[in-house]
Amino acid sequence: MKVALDCIPCYIKQAINTLAQAGISEDKAREIIHETLPLLPRLDPQGTPAENSTVILRKVNELLGIEDPFERAKKESNQLALELLPQLEEKIRQSPDSLLMSLKISVAGNIIDMGILKEFDVEGSIQEAMVKKFARDDYVSFKQDLKEAREILILGDNSGEIAFDSLLAKQLSQLGLEVTYAVKDRAILNDATLEDAVHVGLTGQIRVISNGSGFLGTILKDCSQEFQQVYTRADLIISKGQANYESLEAQGKEDRRLYFLLRAKCEIVAKSLEVQLGEMVFCRS
């Protein structure tokens, strides 16, 4: 997915949200924003929003002198999600279609996005996911593809959300699939890393690997050889969240293994997906 002019305010918004996590003075925050703005003309107009956002955010972290401004917030979101897991597991057990329910719970967790949203209602998102359908829904074809699949790769997105993804991973494992879950190699916004996977207990359930990259989304050219081998070998790939959609949407037009699972949290992504803002999606590109 290519950048649009409207992506520029979002870069700045993500930078401001990052600065808010650092607890610095408004004067210092303004100084960092002013030092970051000269990067805007040098961003790649042919790149993806995820790539360009990462350039800005790395500069912000560098100027802050903090490797992970979201460290405390990520731990809090992980803990919140863990507290909700027992009731969510019960909803899956009671559902006539446990796999579909686990997909809905997984996408409900996609509301935890501190780069875009200052406030989010996780429990409200879960309740909405229970009753609403996917605005774009390729679940039938996904179930058909599962019959021929052996290995499935889930591309993780945010902290907190990763705990909800563990329920989806469990359902897929129970179907006899070998599940691998990929996280970021280092901190960027509130994206999940190996530390988050350990926190929510995911590493004790399935194989979890780093993608070798610190970019938002999944920028394949920046990923490790180990990850690329897993990516190439997978029979199916579930891509979680907006940044993964932004970075893999073009590839998904050719690669029929890719299924995108997300909420459309910005107008540009919603337009690309041909859905309304805020709607849930589970689809091929």
C-alpha positions as protocol buffer text, in pm:
chain_id: "A"
residue {
  index: 1
  type: MET
  ca { x: 0 y: 0 z: 0 }
}
residue {
  index: 2
  type: LYS
  ca { x: 149 y: 332 z: -111 }
}
residue {
  index: 3
  type: VAL
  ca { x: 161 y: 644 z: 101 }
}
residue {
  index: 4
  type: ALA
  ca { x: -94 y: 921 z: 60 }
}
residue {
  index: 5
  type: LEU
  ca { x: -71 y: 1288 z: 149 }
}
residue {
  index: 6
  type: ASP
  ca { x: -301 y: 1222 z: 444 }
}
residue {
  index: 7
  type: CYS
  ca { x: -38 y: 988 z: 593 }
}
residue {
  index: 8
  type: ILE
  ca { x: 178 y: 1287 z: 693 }
}
residue {
  index: 9
  type: PRO
  ca { x: -44 y: 1403 z: 984 }
}
residue {
  index: 10
  type: CYS
  ca { x: -47 y: 1043 z: 1106 }
}
residue {
  index: 11
  type: TYR
  ca { x: 335 y: 1034 z: 1122 }
}
residue {
  index: 12
  type: ILE
  ca { x: 326 y: 1342 z: 1343 }
}
residue {
  index: 13
  type: LYS
  ca { x: 44 y: 1201 z: 1555 }
}
residue {
  index: 14
  type: GLN
  ca { x: 242 y: 883 z: 1618 }
}
residue {
  index: 15
  type: ALA
  ca { x: 543 y: 1092 z: 1716 }
}
residue {
  index: 16
  type: ILE
  ca { x: 333 y: 1299 z: 1958 }
}
residue {
  index: 17
  type: ASN
  ca { x: 180 y: 985 z: 2112 }
}
residue {
  index: 18
  type: THR
  ca { x: 532 y: 847 z: 2160 }
}
residue {
  index: 19
  type: LEU
  ca { x: 646 y: 1166 z: 2331 }
}
residue {
  index: 20
  type: ALA
  ca { x: 344 y: 1150 z: 2561 }
}
residue {
  index: 21
  type: GLN
  ca { x: 461 y: 810 z: 2684 }
}
residue {
  index: 22
  type: ALA
  ca { x: 802 y: 953 z: 2776 }
}
residue {
  index: 23
  type: GLY
  ca { x: 662 y: 1200 z: 3029 }
}
residue {
  index: 24
  type: ILE
  ca { x: 878 y: 1491 z: 2914 }
}
residue {
  index: 25
  type: SER
  ca { x: 794 y: 1860 z: 2928 }
}
residue {
  index: 26
  type: GLU
  ca { x: 590 y: 2022 z: 2653 }
}
residue {
  index: 27
  type: ASP
  ca { x: 885 y: 2242 z: 2559 }
}
residue {
  index: 28
  type: LYS
  ca { x: 1111 y: 1938 z: 2516 }
}
residue {
  index: 29
  type: ALA
  ca { x: 844 y: 1758 z: 2318 }
}
residue {
  index: 30
  type: ARG
  ca { x: 801 y: 2057 z: 2087 }
}
residue {
  index: 31
  type: GLU
  ca { x: 1178 y: 2072 z: 2037 }
}
residue {
  index: 32
  type: ILE
  ca { x: 1187 y: 1705 z: 1934 }
}
residue {
  index: 33
  type: ILE
  ca { x: 897 y: 1750 z: 1692 }
}
residue {
  index: 34
  type: HIS
  ca { x: 1074 y: 2046 z: 1532 }
}
residue {
  index: 35
  type: GLU
  ca { x: 1391 y: 1838 z: 1491 }
}
residue {
  index: 36
  type: THR
  ca { x: 1188 y: 1556 z: 1338 }
}
residue {
  index: 37
  type: LEU
  ca { x: 992 y: 1761 z: 1083 }
}
residue {
  index: 38
  type: PRO
  ca { x: 1289 y: 1807 z: 842 }
}
residue {
  index: 39
  type: LEU
  ca { x: 1274 y: 1431 z: 776 }
}
residue {
  index: 40
  type: LEU
  ca { x: 933 y: 1460 z: 608 }
}
residue {
  index: 41
  type: PRO
  ca { x: 1057 y: 1580 z: 265 }
}
residue {
  index: 42
  type: ARG
  ca { x: 1311 y: 1297 z: 260 }
}
residue {
  index: 43
  type: LEU
  ca { x: 1059 y: 1016 z: 314 }
}
residue {
  index: 44
  type: ASP
  ca { x: 1014 y: 774 z: 25 }
}
residue {
  index: 45
  type: PRO
  ca { x: 695 y: 867 z: -167 }
}
residue {
  index: 46
  type: GLN
  ca { x: 700 y: 515 z: -316 }
}
residue {
  index: 47
  type: GLY
  ca { x: 737 y: 347 z: 22 }
}
residue {
  index: 48
  type: THR
  ca { x: 461 y: 223 z: 248 }
}
residue {
  index: 49
  type: PRO
  ca { x: 313 y: 418 z: 540 }
}
residue {
  index: 50
  type: ALA
  ca { x: 465 y: 160 z: 777 }
}
residue {
  index: 51
  type: GLU
  ca { x: 817 y: 221 z: 643 }
}
residue {
  index: 52
  type: ASN
  ca { x: 792 y: 599 z: 655 }
}
residue {
  index: 53
  type: SER
  ca { x: 638 y: 597 z: 1003 }
}
residue {
  index: 54
  type: THR
  ca { x: 930 y: 390 z: 1127 }
}
residue {
  index: 55
  type: VAL
  ca { x: 1183 y: 646 z: 999 }
}
residue {
  index: 56
  type: ILE
  ca { x: 1009 y: 920 z: 1197 }
}
residue {
  index: 57
  type: LEU
  ca { x: 965 y: 711 z: 1511 }
}
residue {
  index: 58
  type: ARG
  ca { x: 1325 y: 597 z: 1519 }
}
residue {
  index: 59
  type: LYS
  ca { x: 1433 y: 959 z: 1510 }
}
residue {
  index: 60
  type: VAL
  ca { x: 1198 y: 1043 z: 1795 }
}
residue {
  index: 61
  type: ASN
  ca { x: 1334 y: 757 z: 2007 }
}
residue {
  index: 62
  type: GLU
  ca { x: 1689 y: 866 z: 1927 }
}
residue {
  index: 63
  type: LEU
  ca { x: 1620 y: 1224 z: 2035 }
}
residue {
  index: 64
  type: LEU
  ca { x: 1447 y: 1101 z: 2349 }
}
residue {
  index: 65
  type: GLY
  ca { x: 1738 y: 874 z: 2432 }
}
residue {
  index: 66
  type: ILE
  ca { x: 1487 y: 602 z: 2522 }
}
residue {
  index: 67
  type: GLU
  ca { x: 1489 y: 264 z: 2350 }
}
residue {
  index: 68
  type: ASP
  ca { x: 1127 y: 179 z: 2435 }
}
residue {
  index: 69
  type: PRO
  ca { x: 903 y: 471 z: 2540 }
}
residue {
  index: 70
  type: PHE
  ca { x: 603 y: 236 z: 2552 }
}
residue {
  index: 71
  type: GLU
  ca { x: 763 y: -21 z: 2786 }
}
residue {
  index: 72
  type: ARG
  ca { x: 531 y: 42 z: 3082 }
}
residue {
  index: 73
  type: ALA
  ca { x: 220 y: 84 z: 2866 }
}
residue {
  index: 74
  type: LYS
  ca { x: 292 y: -244 z: 2686 }
}
residue {
  index: 75
  type: LYS
  ca { x: 319 y: -433 z: 3014 }
}
residue {
  index: 76
  type: GLU
  ca { x: -8 y: -281 z: 3131 }
}
residue {
  index: 77
  type: SER
  ca { x: -190 y: -377 z: 2811 }
}
residue {
  index: 78
  type: ASN
  ca { x: -52 y: -731 z: 2832 }
}
residue {
  index: 79
  type: GLN
  ca { x: -176 y: -762 z: 3189 }
}
residue {
  index: 80
  type: LEU
  ca { x: -519 y: -625 z: 3099 }
}
residue {
  index: 81
  type: ALA
  ca { x: -551 y: -878 z: 2819 }
}
residue {
  index: 82
  type: LEU
  ca { x: -439 y: -1165 z: 3043 }
}
residue {
  index: 83
  type: GLU
  ca { x: -710 y: -1078 z: 3294 }
}
residue {
  index: 84
  type: LEU
  ca { x: -971 y: -1105 z: 3019 }
}
residue {
  index: 85
  type: LEU
  ca { x: -851 y: -1439 z: 2882 }
}
residue {
  index: 86
  type: PRO
  ca { x: -1052 y: -1674 z: 3109 }
}
residue {
  index: 87
  type: GLN
  ca { x: -1386 y: -1524 z: 3004 }
}
residue {
  index: 88
  type: LEU
  ca { x: -1277 y: -1516 z: 2640 }
}
residue {
  index: 89
  type: GLU
  ca { x: -1176 y: -1882 z: 2650 }
}
residue {
  index: 90
  type: GLU
  ca { x: -1523 y: -1957 z: 2785 }
}
residue {
  index: 91
  type: LYS
  ca { x: -1683 y: -1769 z: 2496 }
}
residue {
  index: 92
  type: ILE
  ca { x: -1480 y: -1980 z: 2253 }
}
residue {
  index: 93
  type: ARG
  ca { x: -1584 y: -2303 z: 2429 }
}
residue {
  index: 94
  type: GLN
  ca { x: -1952 y: -2204 z: 2411 }
}
residue {
  index: 95
  type: SER
  ca { x: -1940 y: -2092 z: 2049 }
}
residue {
  index: 96
  type: PRO
  ca { x: -2080 y: -2321 z: 1776 }
}
residue {
  index: 97
  type: ASP
  ca { x: -1779 y: -2219 z: 1565 }
}
residue {
  index: 98
  type: SER
  ca { x: -1478 y: -2189 z: 1795 }
}
residue {
  index: 99
  type: LEU
  ca { x: -1235 y: -2098 z: 1517 }
}
residue {
  index: 100
  type: LEU
  ca { x: -1450 y: -1810 z: 1394 }
}
residue {
  index: 101
  type: MET
  ca { x: -1494 y: -1687 z: 1750 }
}
residue {
  index: 102
  type: SER
  ca { x: -1118 y: -1695 z: 1809 }
}
residue {
  index: 103
  type: LEU
  ca { x: -1066 y: -1488 z: 1493 }
}
residue {
  index: 104
  type: LYS
  ca { x: -1318 y: -1231 z: 1617 }
}
residue {
  index: 105
  type: ILE
  ca { x: -1153 y: -1214 z: 1959 }
}
residue {
  index: 106
  type: SER
  ca { x: -814 y: -1177 z: 1792 }
}
residue {
  index: 107
  type: VAL
  ca { x: -933 y: -883 z: 1581 }
}
residue {
  index: 108
  type: ALA
  ca { x: -1106 y: -727 z: 1883 }
}
residue {
  index: 109
  type: GLY
  ca { x: -761 y: -698 z: 2038 }
}
residue {
  index: 110
  type: ASN
  ca { x: -646 y: -496 z: 1738 }
}
residue {
  index: 111
  type: ILE
  ca { x: -809 y: -192 z: 1901 }
}
residue {
  index: 112
  type: ILE
  ca { x: -499 y: -171 z: 2127 }
}
residue {
  index: 113
  type: ASP
  ca { x: -302 y: 69 z: 1911 }
}
residue {
  index: 114
  type: MET
  ca { x: -121 y: 340 z: 2101 }
}
residue {
  index: 115
  type: GLY
  ca { x: 30 y: 489 z: 1789 }
}
residue {
  index: 116
  type: ILE
  ca { x: -308 y: 582 z: 1643 }
}
residue {
  index: 117
  type: LEU
  ca { x: -547 y: 585 z: 1939 }
}
residue {
  index: 118
  type: LYS
  ca { x: -482 y: 767 z: 2266 }
}
residue {
  index: 119
  type: GLU
  ca { x: -776 y: 588 z: 2426 }
}
residue {
  index: 120
  type: PHE
  ca { x: -935 y: 256 z: 2344 }
}
residue {
  index: 121
  type: ASP
  ca { x: -1208 y: 38 z: 2494 }
}
residue {
  index: 122
  type: VAL
  ca { x: -1090 y: -323 z: 2484 }
}
residue {
  index: 123
  type: GLU
  ca { x: -1396 y: -472 z: 2649 }
}
residue {
  index: 124
  type: GLY
  ca { x: -1624 y: -266 z: 2426 }
}
residue {
  index: 125
  type: SER
  ca { x: -1432 y: -387 z: 2123 }
}
residue {
  index: 126
  type: ILE
  ca { x: -1478 y: -747 z: 2235 }
}
residue {
  index: 127
  type: GLN
  ca { x: -1852 y: -702 z: 2284 }
}
residue {
  index: 128
  type: GLU
  ca { x: -1881 y: -544 z: 1939 }
}
residue {
  index: 129
  type: ALA
  ca { x: -1683 y: -829 z: 1781 }
}
residue {
  index: 130
  type: MET
  ca { x: -1924 y: -1081 z: 1935 }
}
residue {
  index: 131
  type: VAL
  ca { x: -2224 y: -944 z: 1750 }
}
residue {
  index: 132
  type: LYS
  ca { x: -2084 y: -787 z: 1432 }
}
residue {
  index: 133
  type: LYS
  ca { x: -1979 y: -965 z: 1116 }
}
residue {
  index: 134
  type: PHE
  ca { x: -1659 y: -901 z: 925 }
}
residue {
  index: 135
  type: ALA
  ca { x: -1716 y: -624 z: 671 }
}
residue {
  index: 136
  type: ARG
  ca { x: -1507 y: -828 z: 431 }
}
residue {
  index: 137
  type: ASP
  ca { x: -1518 y: -1196 z: 506 }
}
residue {
  index: 138
  type: ASP
  ca { x: -1315 y: -1472 z: 344 }
}
residue {
  index: 139
  type: TYR
  ca { x: -1363 y: -1717 z: 631 }
}
residue {
  index: 140
  type: VAL
  ca { x: -1519 y: -1982 z: 407 }
}
residue {
  index: 141
  type: SER
  ca { x: -1219 y: -1989 z: 173 }
}
residue {
  index: 142
  type: PHE
  ca { x: -985 y: -1983 z: 474 }
}
residue {
  index: 143
  type: LYS
  ca { x: -1149 y: -2294 z: 620 }
}
residue {
  index: 144
  type: GLN
  ca { x: -1117 y: -2463 z: 284 }
}
residue {
  index: 145
  type: ASP
  ca { x: -748 y: -2370 z: 264 }
}
residue {
  index: 146
  type: LEU
  ca { x: -690 y: -2509 z: 614 }
}
residue {
  index: 147
  type: LYS
  ca { x: -778 y: -2858 z: 487 }
}
residue {
  index: 148
  type: GLU
  ca { x: -465 y: -2856 z: 271 }
}
residue {
  index: 149
  type: ALA
  ca { x: -237 y: -2669 z: 511 }
}
residue {
  index: 150
  type: ARG
  ca { x: 22 y: -2800 z: 755 }
}
residue {
  index: 151
  type: GLU
  ca { x: 216 y: -2488 z: 857 }
}
residue {
  index: 152
  type: ILE
  ca { x: 64 y: -2150 z: 936 }
}
residue {
  index: 153
  type: LEU
  ca { x: 240 y: -1826 z: 1022 }
}
residue {
  index: 154
  type: ILE
  ca { x: 77 y: -1547 z: 1224 }
}
residue {
  index: 155
  type: LEU
  ca { x: 232 y: -1202 z: 1188 }
}
residue {
  index: 156
  type: GLY
  ca { x: 179 y: -1035 z: 1525 }
}
residue {
  index: 157
  type: ASP
  ca { x: 95 y: -671 z: 1577 }
}
residue {
  index: 158
  type: ASN
  ca { x: 55 y: -506 z: 1917 }
}
residue {
  index: 159
  type: SER
  ca { x: 121 y: -585 z: 2282 }
}
residue {
  index: 160
  type: GLY
  ca { x: -196 y: -682 z: 2466 }
}
residue {
  index: 161
  type: GLU
  ca { x: -343 y: -798 z: 2137 }
}
residue {
  index: 162
  type: ILE
  ca { x: -80 y: -1075 z: 2139 }
}
residue {
  index: 163
  type: ALA
  ca { x: -262 y: -1239 z: 2433 }
}
residue {
  index: 164
  type: PHE
  ca { x: -585 y: -1255 z: 2232 }
}
residue {
  index: 165
  type: ASP
  ca { x: -387 y: -1402 z: 1943 }
}
residue {
  index: 166
  type: SER
  ca { x: -281 y: -1685 z: 2172 }
}
residue {
  index: 167
  type: LEU
  ca { x: -641 y: -1809 z: 2170 }
}
residue {
  index: 168
  type: LEU
  ca { x: -643 y: -1814 z: 1790 }
}
residue {
  index: 169
  type: ALA
  ca { x: -308 y: -1995 z: 1786 }
}
residue {
  index: 170
  type: LYS
  ca { x: -451 y: -2254 z: 2025 }
}
residue {
  index: 171
  type: GLN
  ca { x: -749 y: -2321 z: 1799 }
}
residue {
  index: 172
  type: LEU
  ca { x: -526 y: -2363 z: 1495 }
}
residue {
  index: 173
  type: SER
  ca { x: -293 y: -2596 z: 1686 }
}
residue {
  index: 174
  type: GLN
  ca { x: -589 y: -2810 z: 1790 }
}
residue {
  index: 175
  type: LEU
  ca { x: -669 y: -2853 z: 1420 }
}
residue {
  index: 176
  type: GLY
  ca { x: -330 y: -3018 z: 1379 }
}
residue {
  index: 177
  type: LEU
  ca { x: -152 y: -2720 z: 1227 }
}
residue {
  index: 178
  type: GLU
  ca { x: 206 y: -2626 z: 1309 }
}
residue {
  index: 179
  type: VAL
  ca { x: 171 y: -2263 z: 1418 }
}
residue {
  index: 180
  type: THR
  ca { x: 453 y: -2008 z: 1421 }
}
residue {
  index: 181
  type: TYR
  ca { x: 400 y: -1659 z: 1562 }
}
residue {
  index: 182
  type: ALA
  ca { x: 629 y: -1373 z: 1455 }
}
residue {
  index: 183
  type: VAL
  ca { x: 705 y: -1064 z: 1663 }
}
residue {
  index: 184
  type: LYS
  ca { x: 928 y: -760 z: 1617 }
}
residue {
  index: 185
  type: ASP
  ca { x: 1299 y: -785 z: 1686 }
}
residue {
  index: 186
  type: ARG
  ca { x: 1308 y: -456 z: 1878 }
}
residue {
  index: 187
  type: ALA
  ca { x: 1076 y: -195 z: 2017 }
}
residue {
  index: 188
  type: ILE
  ca { x: 872 y: 27 z: 1785 }
}
residue {
  index: 189
  type: LEU
  ca { x: 554 y: 194 z: 1916 }
}
residue {
  index: 190
  type: ASN
  ca { x: 365 y: -69 z: 2118 }
}
residue {
  index: 191
  type: ASP
  ca { x: 434 y: -354 z: 1875 }
}
residue {
  index: 192
  type: ALA
  ca { x: 485 y: -693 z: 2035 }
}
residue {
  index: 193
  type: THR
  ca { x: 837 y: -829 z: 2090 }
}
residue {
  index: 194
  type: LEU
  ca { x: 965 y: -1155 z: 2236 }
}
residue {
  index: 195
  type: GLU
  ca { x: 936 y: -1000 z: 2582 }
}
residue {
  index: 196
  type: ASP
  ca { x: 562 y: -957 z: 2528 }
}
residue {
  index: 197
  type: ALA
  ca { x: 529 y: -1315 z: 2400 }
}
residue {
  index: 198
  type: VAL
  ca { x: 691 y: -1439 z: 2719 }
}
residue {
  index: 199
  type: HIS
  ca { x: 473 y: -1212 z: 2934 }
}
residue {
  index: 200
  type: VAL
  ca { x: 146 y: -1353 z: 2796 }
}
residue {
  index: 201
  type: GLY
  ca { x: 270 y: -1713 z: 2796 }
}
residue {
  index: 202
  type: LEU
  ca { x: 265 y: -1753 z: 2420 }
}
residue {
  index: 203
  type: THR
  ca { x: 619 y: -1897 z: 2406 }
}
residue {
  index: 204
  type: GLY
  ca { x: 499 y: -2190 z: 2617 }
}
residue {
  index: 205
  type: GLN
  ca { x: 225 y: -2276 z: 2367 }
}
residue {
  index: 206
  type: ILE
  ca { x: 370 y: -2243 z: 2018 }
}
residue {
  index: 207
  type: ARG
  ca { x: 687 y: -2154 z: 1831 }
}
residue {
  index: 208
  type: VAL
  ca { x: 753 y: -1781 z: 1854 }
}
residue {
  index: 209
  type: ILE
  ca { x: 1023 y: -1614 z: 1644 }
}
residue {
  index: 210
  type: SER
  ca { x: 1152 y: -1263 z: 1587 }
}
residue {
  index: 211
  type: ASN
  ca { x: 1115 y: -1133 z: 1235 }
}
residue {
  index: 212
  type: GLY
  ca { x: 1461 y: -978 z: 1271 }
}
residue {
  index: 213
  type: SER
  ca { x: 1327 y: -630 z: 1200 }
}
residue {
  index: 214
  type: GLY
  ca { x: 1235 y: -319 z: 1396 }
}
residue {
  index: 215
  type: PHE
  ca { x: 1007 y: -175 z: 1127 }
}
residue {
  index: 216
  type: LEU
  ca { x: 636 y: -131 z: 1171 }
}
residue {
  index: 217
  type: GLY
  ca { x: 456 y: -394 z: 967 }
}
residue {
  index: 218
  type: THR
  ca { x: 650 y: -665 z: 787 }
}
residue {
  index: 219
  type: ILE
  ca { x: 913 y: -524 z: 553 }
}
residue {
  index: 220
  type: LEU
  ca { x: 1041 y: -849 z: 404 }
}
residue {
  index: 221
  type: LYS
  ca { x: 1369 y: -703 z: 274 }
}
residue {
  index: 222
  type: ASP
  ca { x: 1454 y: -596 z: 630 }
}
residue {
  index: 223
  type: CYS
  ca { x: 1362 y: -929 z: 793 }
}
residue {
  index: 224
  type: SER
  ca { x: 1604 y: -1201 z: 900 }
}
residue {
  index: 225
  type: GLN
  ca { x: 1688 y: -1504 z: 690 }
}
residue {
  index: 226
  type: GLU
  ca { x: 1529 y: -1730 z: 952 }
}
residue {
  index: 227
  type: PHE
  ca { x: 1202 y: -1540 z: 930 }
}
residue {
  index: 228
  type: GLN
  ca { x: 1206 y: -1530 z: 551 }
}
residue {
  index: 229
  type: GLN
  ca { x: 1251 y: -1908 z: 541 }
}
residue {
  index: 230
  type: VAL
  ca { x: 951 y: -1955 z: 771 }
}
residue {
  index: 231
  type: TYR
  ca { x: 751 y: -1705 z: 566 }
}
residue {
  index: 232
  type: THR
  ca { x: 833 y: -1883 z: 239 }
}
residue {
  index: 233
  type: ARG
  ca { x: 757 y: -2227 z: 380 }
}
residue {
  index: 234
  type: ALA
  ca { x: 421 y: -2141 z: 540 }
}
residue {
  index: 235
  type: ASP
  ca { x: 111 y: -2279 z: 371 }
}
residue {
  index: 236
  type: LEU
  ca { x: -100 y: -1994 z: 507 }
}
residue {
  index: 237
  type: ILE
  ca { x: -19 y: -1655 z: 662 }
}
residue {
  index: 238
  type: ILE
  ca { x: -246 y: -1451 z: 890 }
}
residue {
  index: 239
  type: SER
  ca { x: -137 y: -1087 z: 885 }
}
residue {
  index: 240
  type: LYS
  ca { x: -258 y: -896 z: 1192 }
}
residue {
  index: 241
  type: GLY
  ca { x: -321 y: -523 z: 1203 }
}
residue {
  index: 242
  type: GLN
  ca { x: -292 y: -214 z: 986 }
}
residue {
  index: 243
  type: ALA
  ca { x: 87 y: -186 z: 955 }
}
residue {
  index: 244
  type: ASN
  ca { x: 116 y: -544 z: 832 }
}
residue {
  index: 245
  type: TYR
  ca { x: -163 y: -473 z: 585 }
}
residue {
  index: 246
  type: GLU
  ca { x: 9 y: -156 z: 466 }
}
residue {
  index: 247
  type: SER
  ca { x: 338 y: -336 z: 407 }
}
residue {
  index: 248
  type: LEU
  ca { x: 199 y: -659 z: 253 }
}
residue {
  index: 249
  type: GLU
  ca { x: -116 y: -548 z: 69 }
}
residue {
  index: 250
  type: ALA
  ca { x: 57 y: -529 z: -269 }
}
residue {
  index: 251
  type: GLN
  ca { x: 216 y: -869 z: -223 }
}
residue {
  index: 252
  type: GLY
  ca { x: -116 y: -1014 z: -116 }
}
residue {
  index: 253
  type: LYS
  ca { x: -258 y: -945 z: -461 }
}
residue {
  index: 254
  type: GLU
  ca { x: -31 y: -1221 z: -593 }
}
residue {
  index: 255
  type: ASP
  ca { x: 28 y: -1435 z: -284 }
}
residue {
  index: 256
  type: ARG
  ca { x: -296 y: -1619 z: -211 }
}
residue {
  index: 257
  type: ARG
  ca { x: -159 y: -1753 z: 118 }
}
residue {
  index: 258
  type: LEU
  ca { x: -208 y: -1413 z: 282 }
}
residue {
  index: 259
  type: TYR
  ca { x: -515 y: -1339 z: 494 }
}
residue {
  index: 260
  type: PHE
  ca { x: -547 y: -996 z: 656 }
}
residue {
  index: 261
  type: LEU
  ca { x: -712 y: -971 z: 999 }
}
residue {
  index: 262
  type: LEU
  ca { x: -759 y: -616 z: 1128 }
}
residue {
  index: 263
  type: ARG
  ca { x: -974 y: -321 z: 1216 }
}
residue {
  index: 264
  type: ALA
  ca { x: -966 y: -35 z: 967 }
}
residue {
  index: 265
  type: LYS
  ca { x: -854 y: 243 z: 1202 }
}
residue {
  index: 266
  type: CYS
  ca { x: -776 y: 512 z: 945 }
}
residue {
  index: 267
  type: GLU
  ca { x: -961 y: 645 z: 643 }
}
residue {
  index: 268
  type: ILE
  ca { x: -685 y: 552 z: 398 }
}
residue {
  index: 269
  type: VAL
  ca { x: -675 y: 188 z: 505 }
}
residue {
  index: 270
  type: ALA
  ca { x: -1055 y: 173 z: 511 }
}
residue {
  index: 271
  type: LYS
  ca { x: -1069 y: 310 z: 157 }
}
residue {
  index: 272
  type: SER
  ca { x: -808 y: 60 z: 40 }
}
residue {
  index: 273
  type: LEU
  ca { x: -1013 y: -223 z: 192 }
}
residue {
  index: 274
  type: GLU
  ca { x: -1340 y: -75 z: 64 }
}
residue {
  index: 275
  type: VAL
  ca { x: -1497 y: -76 z: 411 }
}
residue {
  index: 276
  type: GLN
  ca { x: -1616 y: 183 z: 660 }
}
residue {
  index: 277
  type: LEU
  ca { x: -1383 y: 329 z: 922 }
}
residue {
  index: 278
  type: GLY
  ca { x: -1362 y: 104 z: 1228 }
}
residue {
  index: 279
  type: GLU
  ca { x: -1499 y: -209 z: 1062 }
}
residue {
  index: 280
  type: MET
  ca { x: -1346 y: -553 z: 1112 }
}
residue {
  index: 281
  type: VAL
  ca { x: -1193 y: -736 z: 819 }
}
residue {
  index: 282
  type: PHE
  ca { x: -1078 y: -1092 z: 752 }
}
residue {
  index: 283
  type: CYS
  ca { x: -988 y: -1115 z: 388 }
}
residue {
  index: 284
  type: ARG
  ca { x: -747 y: -1188 z: 113 }
}
residue {
  index: 285
  type: SER
  ca { x: -612 y: -875 z: -54 }
}
